[in-house]
Amino acid sequence: MLGPAVLGLSLWAVLHLGTGAPLCLSQQLRMKGDYVLGGLFPLSEAGEAGLGSRTQPSSPVCTRFSSNGLLWALAMKMAVEEINNRSDLLPGLRLGYDLFDTCSEPVVAMKPSLMFLAKADSHDIAAYCNYTQYQPRVLAVIGPHSSELAVVTGKFFGFFLMPQVSYGASMELLSARETFPSFFRTVPSDRVQLTAAVELLQEFGWNWVAALGSDDEYGRQGLGIFSTLAAAHSICIAHEGLVPLPRADGPLLGKVQDVLHQVNQSSVQVVLLFASARAAHALFSYSISSKLSSKVWVASEAWLTSDLVMGLPGMAQVGTVLGFLQRGAQLHKFSQYVKTHLALAADPVFCAALGKREQGLEEDVVGRRCPQCDCITLQNVSTGLNHHQTFSVYAAVYSVAQALHNTLQCNASGCPMQDPVKPWQLLENMYNLTFHAGGLTLRFNSNGNVDMEYDLKLWVWQGSVPELHDVGRFNGSLWTDSLKIRWHTSNNQKPVSQCSWQCQEGQVRRVKGFHSCCYDCVDCKAGSYQKSPDDLACSFCNQDEWSPERSTRCFRRRLRFLAWGEPAVLLLLLLLSLALGLVLAALGLFIRHRDSPLVQASGGPLACFGLVCLGLVCLSVLLFPGQPSPALCLAQQPSSHLPLTGCLSTLILQAAEIFVESELPLSWADRLSGCLRGPWAWLVVLLAMLVEAALCAWYLVAFPPEVVTDWHMLPTEALVHCRTRSWVSFGLVHATNATLAFLCFLGTFLVQSRPGRYNRARGLTFAMLAYFITWVSFVPLLANVQVVLRPAVQMGALLLCVLGILAAFHLPRCYLLVRQPELNTPEFFLGRGPGDARDRNDGDTGNQGKPE
């Protein structure tokens, strides 16, 4: 227990640190143990001169101190000490650590990497054909922080299959198991971060953006991933460029000017900057000095929390900065741990004992580990105590410890395996490893990555350095709290970054130029619709669907046919009732007065048969309304034309009898009149109907009507109707009736009636005229009317034809039967008076009979 001693020591250290006395913190970066873990941390940074001017492979000088690097190193130190003090993880074993500075430069990181692979207690690397039994100084390596360094060290350690767990290298390339077989990391890859960035752009409707990256492997690959994700989510990149890294001899200023000039020319309001901290510093330095317009900057994790960028004077002028940081567990003991060890580093007694206990050969090779670490104060590191990547370092140590625990087959009583574990043996237990750190359960997937949530951070300025505020999170899907975001625009309005305004519903985009986000909005026509807001063309409805103009969906077509409830059908049914009522009334009168001269002159039973046929014609119109079916389509024409043929055949017998009596000599007339009555008359009717039946049968067999559904005739409905396959055959079905009507008309048109007798010819003439007027009008009307109304036209034609025959031929006779029964005599209708034979013999054809 350090308790009161530590408190007193901390008070003394604060007073002592204020005097600027040197510390021995650099000596605390190593500790011996049964198994040693190597650590690579950015404890310092090289100046802007960089390493490009070197002419000899000498050690560069890294002068700029990095407080975050030191804190990460202390986090590893704390994790190792915690593990050594636990009884449930690696019981009976002590872990050691060996921590080195990378200076954020690959050439500097390679020296400690070589040191890690040297033999134990040596700084020599032997060359062997087989390294299976080779035991290097360290068992695994924690770090480095940046992807640029991890690419170099990852290939190097991969050759020896030494496990390497990075706490900050997020480049997607490092997920390639073929290239980096021993690389793991406790941070998600850049693909996850960029996926979150794309969802952020979509969340705020920004589809016209600029994308910039640092001119290194990290920035180039990040831009490549972002371009792919952006294209898949309809986000257009107005300009894509690389920001050069600072070089003493490079034309940095001119390149940065070109990049920013092109961004401003593209008129975008949102810029994704996926760059290292040094590249971001160079870009913003020029942007601030040139007073360029403020924008929304979507930051990568590499510079979002960088002191180098956040502390840049005038940084508040650049606009709104948003970015994603991984969410880890809070290390509540870490702040006290740092304060305690800073206090111990200021204690001369502790430092003297530490120097005797932890001696190594590394200083002879790599020099002092961190000379700047011995000249710091608590204030130098206080701002980074809650850095988000501190937990990543902590978790990386626990992942190696858990893998070693599994490799040694440890249990509560100890670790049975006594042989020293080789790095490649440890690596076998690292794949798909599940481990616990800080109360969280983490797992390496097949690519060596862990799945962790991201917090959406916003820079909020309340002083010279911004604070990071949580305004959302990402755990596979994005959630944002827009009310907490303070935009740089006037009235805190969300910036708009679109090449074209969003199309309205029912409109699609017609792309202009090369960018899919620059477009004109085009209305979807009837029969097509806008399937999704990002459509470039209207989608057509299925044939059983319809849509109005500017529609976002299709509607089911309603079946359309001549329904029973339509006004036209109701009117025709009233007409049918009238016609059928008149037919039945006439038939009843004719049957009642069947033996009267009037009925006998009208044909007797044949007249009743004709009226029955007219009734059947009336009833046949009931086959036309309603939804068509194959049976109805086949029955419509025969059911209407066969009865009509029966009616017309009785009328032509009447016309023939009138013609014979009026135009032929008496001897011929008496002989032929007998043939036109009785069985021979019924034979004529039968023959006429057989001819019509034969034509109907041929029509139904050769060209049968069929039920069709027309999806294009009506805009919103599907027309179901009986389609006539041959209009010629349809006309031939009418031919028999037309021929009968024409012969009947010829037989009565020029016939003169005799005085004192009923003029039977006139009624037949007008009846046939009514027939011809009806059906001649029917042809052009049927050809020009809408298809859905054609059944109504046929119904109307049949009913008018029936009413015409009734009105001209039957109803006048019914009137005489009811109103003038005194005229119902043989002399008036049958011509059997005393002067009838004399008139015929004298050939008196000039007198006109009195019409009734």
Order of alpha helices (4+ residues) and beta strands (2+ residues): alpha-beta-beta-beta-beta-alpha-beta-alpha-beta-alpha-beta-beta-alpha-beta-alpha-beta-alpha-beta-alpha-beta-alpha-alpha-beta-alpha-alpha-alpha-alpha-alpha-alpha-beta-beta-beta-beta-beta-beta-beta-beta-beta-beta-beta-beta-alpha-alpha-alpha-alpha-alpha-alpha-beta-beta-alpha-alpha-alpha-alpha-alpha-alpha
